[in-house]
């Protein structure tokens, strides 16, 4: 069953196996028990005013359902974010349910297309991901809205026993973005990999909050967040690893790495740990600095001009994250966006 803007690499073969891509409101009317069981369970309205806004006023949404044991392949949702005029708002919601033993790679593209007004607009997007036992989900969120857009995306996931989740949150466009991304590892053996990419220029402002919540034993999570900043751009990252009393023998890591490409760019990183039991392995770290002058000199000594050397170094900075996400089209698009931003500096 299809939905606007969704392209499924598996085509009709997966649809015949019960895979659903459907407008969320329609899905709720047709399947109230299935949708109602999960919708709002991971993003309670009392969490924040934007969570409350999303719960009360979402006007566009998507329901993704992968039945037990089915591989849905790579699913792309392109051109998702509506074009907004001055003063307009879009409130969207996405619910992904992967039953036990299923697989899904889902790319949700919030990059606006076409003309927009010159004034400011607001976009609020809520995403809930339910990963069943021994299921595997890869979720990619691409944020590249127009210059005057204010974006407030937030996503949370629940992982059952031996479930695996990989998420990539990427932010390039807009004037102001505040994002919250989390995972709740509720079943033994669950594993979550959370990655973040930010590239800001001009006076862009990015704030990211992440949560790795270990609630069962033998769970593991790994977070790597990278930001590169030009001009007067700002990035703030705060991440929390919480190990509950019931989560013995868990492993969790968190790293924030930031590259400043101009004197006026600023980055702040605040990794945090809250460990309520023993017999666990946890670590965190943060780094802020500029590009390595020796590396730049080496590349220029091999024939690259300063712009080409900087581009190669920035692409290399992000490359290890991109290679961990199996969506080749995303890699190409990221490189094109990086080139565009860097080209503006050297024009």
Secondary structure as UniProt FT lines:
FT   TURN            4..5
FT   STRAND          6..8
FT   TURN            9..11
FT   HELIX           12..15
FT   TURN            16..18
FT   STRAND          20..23
FT   HELIX           24..30
FT   HELIX           32..38
FT   TURN            39..41
FT   TURN            45..46
FT   HELIX           49..57
FT   STRAND          60..66
FT   TURN            68..69
FT   STRAND          71..77
FT   TURN            86..87
FT   STRAND          89..98
FT   TURN            100..101
FT   STRAND          103..109
FT   STRAND          121..131
FT   TURN            133..134
FT   STRAND          136..143
FT   TURN            147..148
FT   STRAND          149..159
FT   TURN            161..162
FT   STRAND          164..171
FT   STRAND          176..185
FT   TURN            188..189
FT   STRAND          191..200
FT   TURN            202..203
FT   STRAND          205..214
FT   TURN            217..218
FT   STRAND          220..229
FT   TURN            231..232
FT   STRAND          234..243
FT   TURN            245..246
FT   TURN            248..249
FT   STRAND          251..260
FT   TURN            263..264
FT   STRAND          266..275
FT   STRAND          281..289
FT   HELIX           293..301
FT   TURN            302..303
FT   HELIX           306..322
FT   TURN            323..324
FT   HELIX           328..346
//
